[in-house]
Amino acid sequence: MILCFDLTRISSLQKLYGWIDLLKEGGAWGNKDIRFFLVGTKCDLVANNPSAIAPDQVDIFKKEFNIDLYFETSALDSNGVSDLFNQVASSMVELENKN
């Protein structure tokens, strides 16, 4: 499952708390057969952007929810997109082989 937020808007990271609550209610959060990927989008807009989310805020979020799989991506220049989808594919194969 891919949880995305906009690296230039802290409100988008804060909205993930609500999504995670829904995942907990539905039983998906904590399910060992589901991998969670945290993805910060618009990484091309972070440099010299005073409203950009500080890396330590992302680290706090990752630690709070025990998320190891974190990627920063840009749709504009495709930065990080291939890495993300390669890791998603690898995780799917790994889970399939495990079952």
Buried (B, 14 or more C-beta within 10 A) or exposed (E): EEBBBBBBBBEBBEEBEEBBEEBEEEEBBEEEEEBBBBBBBBBBBBEEEEEBBEEEEBEEBBEEBEBEBBBBBBEEEEBBBEEBBEBBEEBEEEEEEEE
